[in-house]
Amino acid sequence: MSDIAALAQVKRPVVSTWRRRHADFPAVVAESAGRPLFDGGQVTDWLTATGLGNADPTELRSETALFGIKAQARRFGAQQLVEVVGSLLCLRKLDGHPLANVVSDSDVTAADNDRELWAAVLARAGRMDAEDEFVLRELRSVDAAAAPLARLAENLVEAAYDERGAYEWLIASRSRLGLDSLAADALAPELQGLFTQLTDLGSRLEHGRSLTLADPNARVGDLLVALLREADDSERITVLAADPDERLARIVRRRLLLAGVDELALDVQTGHDLEERLADPDLIVTQLPYRPGEGRSVLAALEGVERIADLLGSGSTALVLGPADALVDALRGTEESQLRSALLRSKIVEAVIALPGGVLPYRPGYRPALWILTRDPVPSAEGKVLLADISAELLSESVRTQLAEDVLLWRAEGFRALDGHDPRYGRVVDIADLDRAFGGPLTPPAPPASAILSRTVTERPALIAEAEAHLERAEAHARSYGDEHGPYHGGILRRIGRMPRRTTLGALIAEGRVVKLQGNRLDENHLVGDGHHTVLGPEEITGGGGVGARRMDRLVLAAKYDRVALTEPADVVYTLVPRLGLYVDYEGFSVVAFPARVLRVIRGTVRPLTPRVLAALLGAARNTGRSPSAVRPARRIEEYQLPDLDPDDVERFDVLLAETERREALLRAQADALAEARRLTVAGLADGTLTLDRT
């Protein structure tokens, strides 16, 4: 009955209600450990006839067949179950005949009928796959006990209309069948869609051209099948694939055959390296093998990219998905930095894209990145690479479309200074500049040009001047009531000429201009409302709670937290959880609660900063959020990029920020008083205790 609830997509008690209220509800056909069992076909027919439940009627029969297949997992094991059912579907495709076409005689037992059915299946397999390329080995590995699987596979085909749809339903259900090892490397549909758009398979197949598609790390072939799904005609596509696991290689071979690839245009190999025996690949899509963070080798990942680059001929393209710490982040090792620089200098790297976390659903903490390689790019793209960063974006349809347009136009046009396309999510960077920043991060050094030159940005000085005029009029009105602060003029102008050098917070820390201090783990029972020291945590920094609402008594602090260091005046307290928050603690002597931390600006350095300026620039840094699908921010705060302003600009900026804060405090005081007066007036008039002066 719990299976019926899952099938109908309702809660378990609903099924009991149906049994009680509907006399035509299917009868119990057997019991197992006191639990009633029902015929799946009867349940499906009843749900379809009554229209009850929330399941799509077109998917009920396939779901019923999958429930029947799942019930056999205890007997055969999850992987063998997928292999045998997949082989049965493939056999049906090879000879074009139904699987369960043996009719039982009334005098023949069910066991004899199963043996007869399975003998017929094996005979067909021996005839159609004599060289054991697709199904023979798997079907011979089981006996007549697998005969029910043939009937279930036939039901699955009837529900899916063909063998291809049935096999894709089976592979999509691998996690439900208990085959988590094959589901762990699955990509989110949004990421598969991005791969499809970036490959531009339709234009490559135009005018009757043929194409060779390859994946050297195929696993179960998700990427290859996603691309074939978008191709109108698979007959002109040759597919090369490889995987070190022979059982997975055979799964991929069956899957590609069912996806429409001709048997003679298919070469799935067992091994770590892809041999170009059938054809040279025109398009490679692959995912580097996953390794846990503690055992991951940056050098091994880059060597994997290098091996894929060696497979590319002139005009060929490869999309390589791998770990961001190898493909995008700053590198520490000399050998790793040398190899990545060599790959960039080889003029084969077309684009580098930092992707959002969570696009591998079974590895939510994994940060992926994508390298796009093209051998012999257009002349106007030589010596340059497109760097894009969508790590803080949701991989929506609009983001995928705009990013694909950026990459495809860059591939077709290269760099055109006057009339070229301005990328929406990246910057075109000289490879020589990246080479000079040996081992540096491969992230856009500045916002996209389209953002810098947008109408909103170019009109900012005029908009700021207009805002200052509005504020001056408001202040003039306030002065008539006794306020004594003058007009606000920020002196903001549009910058002409070279933009400031970009740096990172990590570089400022390394140069000794900023010091990072850890927060403290505090017991909530030690926090009070009237203590001596203010407690600053994520709640206070992000505005979730008022500053000063949580405090700690100094005697408790001395007795329980003898190693806690209090903040100094003007320390910058920050948090990344649940989002970026920054707070300048001007008074100091506060206790910082983990996961909040402290940034202390060191005065007297060659290029000094001020706490206000540091907090403002960090708060304006790009791509500091997290994608809704990610479990952690796109990057550490040390990787935040900010301009390294000249000392004179820092000084003027600090004065402007200080004046802005002073005026904000005055305005908040007036607004708070006005709100309080309004609240009390409304409350008094509402309960009849106040009236208005008529004079």
N, C-alpha and C positions, 0 to 999 in steps of 0.2 A: 504493500500500500504506500510506503514511502517512495518507491520507484514510480508509482502512478502519480503521486503528487509532483515529483520532479518532472515527469513527462508532461503533465498538464500545466506546469509552472504555477502551482497553487500551494498553500500550506497543507501540512499533513492532515489536520482535522477536517479539512474540506472534503477529502475523499471519504471519510467516515460518514459525513453528512449525506454525500451522494448515495452511498450504499443504503442508508436508512430511508431516504426519501424517494429514490427511483427504483421501482420494481424491476426494471429492465437492465439494471446494472449487471455487468458480467458476473457469472457465478465463479466460485472458487473451484479450481481444478486440481489443486494439491496443497499440501502443507509441508513446511520445513521448520523444524524446531518450534512448532506451535504457531508459526506465522502463515497466514493464508497466501497462496500464490495464485495468480491469474494468468490467463492466456493473453499475451501481448497483442495479438491480432484483434481479439475481441475487444480489448480495452481501446485500441486505436479506433476501431469502427464505431464504438459507442461514443467516444469523445467527438469524432467527426460528425456523427449523426445528430448529437444533442447540441453541439456548439459550445459546450461547457469548457471551462478552463481558459488559460491565457496563451496557450501555445498556438503557433501558426499552423493551421491545418495541413499546409503543404509540407511541413517538416515532421509531422507526427510519425509517419511510417519509417522515415530514416532514423528518427530518435528511438523508435521501438526496436528496430534492427540493431542499433548500437547498444541498447540495453541488453539484448540477447547475446551480442558478442562479448560485452563486458562480463556477463555471467560465466563465460567460459575461461576467464582469466586465471582463476584458481587452478584449473586443470592444466593449462598450457603455459602459463606465465605471460606477462604483458608483451614482451618483445616477440616471442614466438607467435603469439596470437596475432599481432600486427603483421608479422611476416607471412603467416599462412593465409590469412584473409586477403592480404594484398596480392599474394601469389594466385589465389583463386580468381580475384578480379582481373589480374593480368592474363591468366589462362583464358578466361572468357573473352577478353579482347583479342587474343591471338587467334582463336579458332572461330569466334563469332557465334558460339552456341551457348545456350543456358547451362548453368552448372548442375542444377538438381532436376534433370530430365528423366531419371529412372523411376518408374512407377512401381510401387510395391504391390505384389500379389497378396490377396487376403490370406493365403496359407503360408506366407513368408513372414518370419518374425522381424521385428524392427532392427534387431542386431544384424540379421542376414541382409536386410535391405541396405543398412549402412555400409556393410562390407561390399555389397554390389555397387553402391554409389561411389564409394571411394576407389574401388578397383577401376571403375570407368574414368574417374578423375585422373588417376595415375597413368592410365593408358594414354589419355589425351595429352597429358604433360610430357610423357616420353616421346610422343609423336611431334608435338609442336615445339619442344625445347630440348631437342636431343643433345645439344652442346651445353646445356645447363647454364644459360646466360641469365635467365629470368626467374624460373619458378620450380624447376625439377627438384633441386636440392631441398627446398623448404617443404614441398609437398611429400617427399619421401621421408622426411624426418618425423612424421606423425603417422598414425594408423587410422583405422576406420572410426576411431573415437572422434575424429575431426569432421566426420560427415555432416553433423549439424551446422558446422561453420559454412559449408557449401550452401545450405539452404538459407542461412542468415545473410550470406554475401549476395545471394540472388535477390532476397528481399531488399537489401540495401541498394542494389542496382535499379530495381523497380521504383524505389522511392526517389532516387537521384536521377533517373532517366538514362544514365549511361555509366560505364565503368569509371570514367574519369571523375565524375562528380562523386560517385560512391567512395573512391579511394581518397579524394580530398577530404570528404567528411570523416573518413577513418583517421587520416593523419591529423586533422584538426582536433580530433578527440583523443590524441595520444596521452594527454595528461589525465583525462577522465578514466582512461583504461589502465592507468598506473605506470605509464612509461614516462616518468618525469625526466629521466636522463635525456630523452630526445626533445622534450619541451623546453629544457633550460636555455637553449640557444635561440629560441624563437624570437623574432622581431615583432614589435608592435605593428599593426596594419598601417599606421601613419608613416612609420619609417620605411616599410616596404613600398608605400606609395611614393615617398620621396625618391627611392632608388629608381622606380619606374619612370618618374618624370625626368630625373637627371640623365638616364640612359637615352631618352628620346628614341625609343625603339622603332616607333612608327616611321619617322623620317629616314632611318637607316635602311628600312625595308622597302622604301619607295622605288617605283620604276622597275619592279621585278628583281631587285638586287637580293642576293643571298647573304647570310650572316652566320658567323661562327661565334657562339656564346660559350663562355667557360666559367667554371668556379673551382679553384684548386682546393678549397676547404668546404666541400658541399654539405657535410652533415646529412640532413634529410632532404636537402634540395629546395628549401623554402624560397630563396632568392631567385633561383632559376625558374621555378614554377610561377612565381609572381610576375616575372617578365613575360613568360610564355602566355600567361593569361591575358596579357594586353596585346599580344600579336594576333592579327586577324588570320594569318596563315602561317602555321608552324612547319609547313612542308619545305620552306626555303631556309630553315634554321638548322644548323648543325650544332650539337651540344657536346662539350667536353667537360668532364667533372672528375674529381678525385677525392678520396677520403681514406685515411689509414685504416679505418674499421671496415673489414670486408662485408659484414652484415649490413652496415649502413650504405655502403656502395651499391649493394644489390637492391636495397629499398629505393635508392635514388634512381637506379636503372629502370625499375618497374614504374616508378612515378613519372619519369620523363616519357616513357613509352606511352603510358596512358594519357599524358598531357598532349599527345599528338606528334611527338618527334618520331621521324621514321627510324626504324630499327637500324638501317644502314648509315644513318646520320647521327648515331649515338655512340659515344665512347666514354664509359664510366670506369675509371681505373681505381685500383686499390694501392694506396701508397701516399707518401707525404708530398711528392713532386708530381706535377702534371706533365706528361709527355705529349708532345704535339704530333701524335701519330696520324690522326685523321685530317687535321687542317690547322692552320695558324689562327689563333683567336682574334676576332675583331673587337669583342667586348667582353671584359672580365668583371664579374660582380662577386665579391667574396667578403667573408668575415673572418678575421684572424682568430685562431683558436683562443678561447677564453682561458685565462689563468687567474687564480685568486691574487689579490693585491700583495699579500706577503710573499708570494712565490713568483710574481710577475717580473719578467726581464724586459727592460726597455730595449736593450740591444737585440734580443730575439725577435721582438715585434718589428723593429726596423729592418732586420734581416729578412723577415717575412715579406715586408713591402718590397724590398730589393729583389727577391725571387720573383715576385709577381711582375715587377717592372721588366725583368729579363724576358718575360713571355710576350711582351708587346712588340708588334711590328709597326711599320710606318702607318700613321693614321689611326692606330688602335687606341682604345680607351679602357681604363680599369677604374672601378670604384672599390676602395678598400676600407672596410670598417674595422676599427681597432681601438685600443685604449688611448684615452686622451693624454695620459701621462707620458706616452711615448710619441704620439703624433702631434700634440699641440703644446703641452706644457714646457716650461723651461727645463733643460736637462742639466744634470750635475756631472755626469761622467764624461771624460774627454773622448773615449772611443765612441760613445753614443752620439755625442755632438758632432764628431767628425763624419760619421756615417749619415746623419740626417742632413748635414751641410752638403755632403757629396751628392745625395739624392736631389737636393734642391738645385745644385749647380748642373746636374745632368740634363736640365731643361725638359724634364718629363713631368714634373709636378704642376698640374694645371690649377688646382684649387685645394685649399685646406679648410675644413668646416668643423667647428666645435659644435657638437650636438647636445640637446638637452638630456638630462638623466631620466631614467624611467622608460626609455624606448625599448629596452630589453626587459619585458615584464617580470621575468623570473630572476633578474639581477638588478633590482632597483637602485643599488648603491654604485653600480658600474657607470663610469663616465666615458661615453664613447665619442669618437671623432671620426671624420671621413676624409680620406685623401682621394682625390681624383687625378689620375695619371693619364697623360696623352702623349704618345710618341709623335714627334715632329709637329708641334702646334703651328698655328698661323704665324707668319713672321712678326706681326705686330705684338704678339704675346711673348716672344722670346725674351728671356731675362727678367720676366715678371711672374708673379703668382697672385692669385686672388685669395685673400684671407677673409673668411666669414665667421661670424660668431652668433649662433642662435641658441646658445646654452641656457639662456634665461627665458626663452620663448616657449609657448605652447606650439607643438608641431601641428598647427591647424592647416586647413586646406589653403588659406590665403598665404600663410608663411611658406608652405611647400611650393606653391605656384611662383611666388616672387623670387624665392631662392633659386629654383630651377631656371627661371628666366635669367637671373643674374649669371648663372654658370653657363647656360647654353649660348647666351649672347657673347660672353667672354670667350667661349670656345670658338665661336664663328667669326667674331670681329677682332678680338685682341684689344689692345689699348688704342683708343682714339681720343686724343686730348680735347678736340673741339666739339665733335658731334657724336661721341660715343655714348654708350649706355652707362648711367651712373648706378652702381650696385646699391640695392636697398639694404643689404645685410653685410656688407664687407667693404674692403679697400683693396685696390691693386697696389702691390708693394714690389719694389725692386729686390730681386734675389740677392744682389750685392749688399744691400743694407742688412738683410737677414744674415748673410754670411759674416758681416762685420760684427753683428751681435751674436757671436759664436755661442750656440746652445740656448739662445733666448727663446721666449715663447712665440708661437706662431699664431698670434691673435692680432686683429686689426689695431694698428697703432693710434687710430683716431676714429671718430664717428664716420659713417659713410658720407661721401661728398654730397649725396642728395640731401642728407640731413643738415649738413653745414650750410648749403646754399639754398635751403628751402625758404619760402616766403616768410614763414613764421620767424626764422632766424634773422633774415636781412632786415625785417621791420622792427626788430627788437629795440634798437635805440629810440626810434620814434615812439614805440609803445611805452617804453620806460619813461621817456620825457612826458608823455601824456599822463602816465600814472603819477609822476612827480607833480604835475600841474594840479591834478585832482587832489593830491595830498596837501599841496600848498593852500588850496582854497579851503580844505577841511581844517587845516591848522590856523588859517586866518580867522575862521569862524570860532575855533577853540580859544584863540587868544582874546577874543571879545569877552570870554568868561574867565580870563585870568591866567591861562597857560602862557608860558614864556619860552617856548622853543621855536626856532626860526624855520624857514622853508627848507625842504629836503632836496638836495641836488647831489646825485651820485657821480656826476661827471662821466657817464657811460658813453663810450664811442665804439664804433665797429673797428676791429683790429685790421690794419693794412700791413701786408708783408708776411714775414715768416712767423709761423705759429710757435708757441713755446715748446721746448723739448719735453717729451713725455717720459715719465718715470713711474715707478711703482712704489707702493708702501714698503714692500720688502726691500727695495733698493735704499729707501730712506732709513730703514732700520739698520741695514748693513753699513751705511755710511755714518752711523752714529747720530743722525739728526732726530731720530724718534726711537723711543724704547717701548717695547710691548711687555705688559705685566699681566699675570694671570688673575682671574677672579677667585673667589673663595666659596667653598661649599659650606652653606650655613644650614643649621637646623631651624626649621620653621617655628619650632616651639620657643626659640630664643628671640624671636622678633616681636616687638611691641609697638605701641603707637606713641609713646612719650619717652623714648630713650635719648641718649646723648648723641649718637652717631646716626646719620642718615644712611639707609641701605639703598643701594642703586642696583637694580637687576633689570631683566628684560621688560618687566611690567612698567617700571618707571621710565625706561629709556624710550620705549615705543609708544608711550602715552596710554597704556592700558591701566595705569594707576598713577595717582599724583605723587610727585616727589616729596618725600617727608612723611608719607602715610605709613611706611615701614621704617622702624628705627631699632637700634640696639643699645642697650645699657652698657656703659663703659666697663662696669665691674664684670658683667657677663663676658664681654669681649676679652678682657684680660684673663679671666679664669678658663675660658673654653677655647679661645682662639689666640694662643700666644704667638703664632707666626703670621697673623694677619697684618698686612701693611695698609695703612689708610691712604686715601688719595691725597695728593698735593693740590693746592689751588690751581685751577685751570687745566687739570688733567682731562683728557677726552675719554669718556667711558662709552664703549660700544657693545653691541650684540648683533649676532647674525640670526638669532632664533627668537621669534618665528620669522622675522624679517630684519633687514638692516635697520639699526637704530643708533643714533649718535647723540651724545649729551656732554656739554662742556660743564664740568663741575667747578665753578668759579670759587666756591667757598672752601672746597677741600675737606679733609678729615672725615670722609665718607667711607663706608664699607661696601665693596663691590661684590655682588653675589654672582657666582657662576650660573649660566655660561657667559655672563657679561665679562668684559676684560677692559684693560686700561691702555691707552696710548699716551705716553708722556713726551712732550716736545722738549728737546734739549736746546737751551738757549746758548748763544755765543758761537754757533757754528759758522762756517763760511757762507752758506746760503740759508739763513735762518728762516724758520716757519713760526707761525703763531698757532695756538690751539684752535682759535676761531676759523682761521683759513684752512687748516688741516681738516677739521670737521666738515666745513662747507664743501671742500673738494672731494672728500670721500663720499659724502652724501650725493654728489652729482655724478659719481663714477658710473660708467655704462655696464650693463649686463651683471648687476650685482644681485638680482633677485634669483628666484628659483622657479623652474617650470612646475606647473601643478602636478606633473607626474613624477618629479624628482623627490628624493628623500633628503637631499642636502643642497646647499647653494651651489651655483655653477662653478664658483671658484673661491679659494681662500682669500681673506682680506689682504694678505701680503701680495696677492696678484692684482689688486685693484690698480688701475692706471689713473694717473692724474698729472696735470701739467706742472713742470718745475718752474714756477714763476720767479721772475727777477726779484731781488730784495725790495726794490722800490715799489713794485706792483704788490708784493706781499704786505708792505706797510700800509699802502693806500687802501688795499682790500680789507685789511683788518680794521682800519678806521671806519670804513663804510659799514662793515658788519657790526661794529660796536654801536654806531649811530642807529643802524636799523634795529638792533636789539633794544636800545633804549627807547626808541619810539614805539616799538611793538609793546613794550612793558607799559608805557603810558596809555596806549590805546586799549590794551587789555584791561587795565585798571578802570578806564572809563566804561568799557563795554560790560565788565563784571558788575560795576555799580548800577548801570542802567538796567541790566538784566535782573539784578536783585530787586530794584525798585519796581520794575514791571511785574515780577513774580508776586511780590507782596501786594501790589495794587490790585492785580487780577484776583488774587485769593481773597482779599478783603471785600471787594465788590461782589464776588461770587457767593460768599457766605453771608452778605448783608451787614457786615460790621463796619464798612467804610462807605462814604459818599464823597462826591466831588464838590469842590468849592464852586458856587455859581457866579462868583464875582469875576 
